[in-house]
Amino acid sequence: MLFKKSFAQETVNGVQMGNGTVAFKSVKLNVHCFFVDGVLIDTGAKSLEKLFVPFFKQMDIEKVVMTHFHEDHTGCAAYLQKEHQLPLFMKNTMIEYCKKKADYPLYRQLFWGKRRPFHASPIGDTFQSANATWSVIETPGHAIDHLAFLNQETGQLFTGDLYCQEKTKVVLREESIPVIIASLARVLTYDFDDVFCNHAGHLSNGRTALRNKLDYLLDIQGNILKLYDEGKTPEAINNELFPRKYPITFFSAGEWDSIHIIRSIIKQETLVS
């Protein structure tokens, strides 16, 4: 299989950004990591390690913090720990999982590589960098251990995979739209300016972007519950609201699908009622 890989870097408002991309036919995936004030935020994917390593070597990294355990965010963690003896930090929920060999579907291994085991420490509610105190904000929904990081000195917010894009069309099977809605509402209570997303990159109007995504998901949630109350099945609702089928749905054998949006919303509504 011929995978095309590329890497680009830029600096925005003092944040050095590395962006790796993997493409196969019509499926193109990318992931960023960020460096600021001695802190590396996420590590990129194992499959892109050779492209990320020169980026890492340019930086005077003091610690690594990770937004969540997914392999495109932790793929180079073992390299950074072994070769640079860097301390790694993440939410404690998935620390034991990350100490073991990676276990996720083949298509993800083909795109992102097979993450090697690493040993991280619990991150706590805040952490320090050279010139700032950072808030650690719990933002589950995309992943059970998902975090966002806010630099209290600069007002820069690093949101991992909380945003990605405004109008979500497909999600992972285990994602929960109602929990993501709550996480978006939570981060919007904080005082921040710039937003850095691990897939969309720098969002110049970050607060507006997050608010727009929240409004979109609330609207989708309302439409889904209305149609469900009318007696329509999740499959019928999916066909009506998300008629387009994306290549990632077929490539992932349904692990990414719009039907998971509908089911997570109905599931939460059933639990509440």
N, C-alpha and C positions, 0 to 999 in steps of 0.2 A: 504493500500500500504506500502510495506516494503522498507524504504529508509535507506541505510547504510551511516553513517556519521563518519568522522575521522578528526583529527587535528594534525598538525606537526608544529614545530617551529625550526628555526635555525638563526644564526647570520652570516652575510656576510659583510665584510668590514665595520663593525660598524653599519650596518642596521639590526635591529631585525625583522624577518619575521614570520608572522603567516599564515598558509595555511590550510583552511578548505575545505573538500571535501564532496559532496553529490552524491550518486550513486543509480540508480534504473535500474535493469536489465542491458541493454547494454549501457545506458546513464550515463556517469560519468562527473560531473562538479566540478570545484574547483575555489577558489578565495583566493587571498592573501590580507593582509594589512601589512603595514610597519611602523616601529617606528624608528626615528632617531632624535637626538638633540632636544628632547621635542615635536616633531611633530608626530602625527599619521596620516598616509596617507591612507584614506579609512577605512571602518569600518566592512567589512564582511557582511554576510547575516543574517537576522533575524532567519532563520531556524538553523543556527550554533551558535547562541548567547551564549548558555551554554558552548560551546567549546572555543569561543573567549574571554569570560569574564575573565577567569584566566590569559590569555595572557595580556589583558588590565591592569589587576590589578598589574602585574609585572612592569609596565612602569610608569614613572613619566611624564604623558602626560600633556602638557600645552595647546595645541590646536589641533583641528582636521581639516584637509583639505581633500576635496573630489574631485576626478577626474571627476565624473559625477553622475547623479541622479539615475542610474540604481540600482535596489534593492539589488543586490549582493555587491554593493559598499557602500550603505547607510543604510543597514538593521539594524545595531546596533547603528545608530546615535542617535535615541531617547533615548536608554539606556544610552549612554555616556553623553547626555545632562541632563537627569533627575537624574541619580544616581551619576554622577561625576561633574555635573555643568560645563562641558567643553564647550568652544566656538567652534562653527562649522562654517566652511567657504566653499563656493563653488561659481561657476559662477552664476550670478544673474538670468540667463535665466529660471531656473527651481526651484527657491526658493519658489515661491508661490505654485507650484505643490506639493512640498515636505511638505508643511504645511497641506495638506489634506490627507485623507485616500488613501492608495495605490490603484491604478487602473491598473492592468495588468493581462494577461491571467492566467487561473487556473493552467496550468502546471508550470508556473513560481512561483506561490504561493506555489505549492507543493514542488518544489526544494528549493526555496530561502526563503520561508515564506512570511508573509504579513508585509511589512514595516510599522511601526507606524509613524505618522506625527512628524515632527521636525521643528525647526526654525533655519535656517542658515543665516549667514550674507554674503554680497558680498565680494569676496576675493581680488579684485584689481589686479594690474599688477605685484606686488611683495609682499612678506611677510617676516617677520623676525622670526628666531628661536634663540635659546640661543647663537649660535656661527656663524650664517650664514645669508646671504640674499638669498632669493629664487626668481627665475624668474618663473612667471606663463605664460605658453605658450598655446595659444588657438589651440586646435587640434581636431576640429569637424570632423564628418564623421560617426563614430560609434554612437555617440550621439550628439545632437545639442549643448550641453553645455560642451563637453569634453575638459579637460585640461591636460597638462603635467606639472610637477614641477621639476625645476632644482636647485639643491643646488650649488650656485656659488662658495662656498669654497671647496667642495669636488669633484665637477664635476659629482655628481651622479644624474641621470635623472630617474624620476618615470613617466612611460608612460601610466598608467591606462590600457585601452583596445586598445591602438593604435597598439600594436604588436600582442599579443596573440600567433600567430604562423606565420612562414614565408609564407607558401603556403595556403592562405585562400581558402576554398572550399565552405563554406556556410556563409551567413550573415543574420542579421535581415532585415525585410522588409523595415524599414525606413533608413537603412544605405546607404551611397553614396560612392562608390569606388573612383570616381574622387576627392571628397572632402578629403577622407583618403589619397590619393596620395599627395595632396597639403599639408596636415598636416605632413606627413612623410618628405616631402621636407623641410618644415619649421623647424622641430626639428633638422634636419641634418645640419642646418646652425649654430647651437649652439655648444659651446665647452663643451663636456662631455666625461666621461670615462665609468663608470658602468651604466648599464641600469637595472631597476627593473620593471618588467611587472606583472600586477595583476593576470595573469593566468599562464604565463610561469615561473614566478619567476625571479631569477637573471640571466641576460644574460652576461656572462663573456666577450664576444666580442660584446658588445652592438651596437656600431656604425655599425659594419659589418652586424649584424642581421637586423637592421633597413634598411640599404641600400639594403640588399638582398630582404627584403619584398617589398620595393619600386620598385626595378627592376622587381620582379615577377608581381606586380600589373600593372606596365607599359606594360609588355609583354602581360598579359592577356587582358588589355584594347585594345592594338593594334590588337590582334587576333580577339577579339569580333567585333571591328569596321570593320575589313577587311571582316569578314563573313557577317556582316550586310549589307555592301556595295554590296556584291555579291547577296543580295536578300534573305538571309536566315532569318527565323523568330527567335525571341528570344528563343522559345522552341527548335527549331532545333539546334541553337547554344549551348544551355544548354546541350542537349543530346550529342553533339559532344565533348565539352570541359570538361564537368563534368558528365560523364556517371554513376559514382557511386552515389548511394542514401544513405544518412547517417541517422541513427536512429533518430537524433534530428529533422530532417525534418518531419518525421511522427509523432513523439511525440508532436511537437509544432504545428501540423496542418498547416504546411507551413510557420509559422512565420520566421523560419530559413530555408533558401533554397538557392541553388546556382543560381536559376533563378533571384534572386534579384541583384546579381552581374551584370548579363547581362543587366537587365532593368535599373539599375542606370547609367550604362555607356552609353547606348543608349539614355536615357533621357537627360543626360548632353550634349551629342553630338547634339541632336535635338535642345536643347535650344541655344547652341552656333551658330549652322548653321541657 
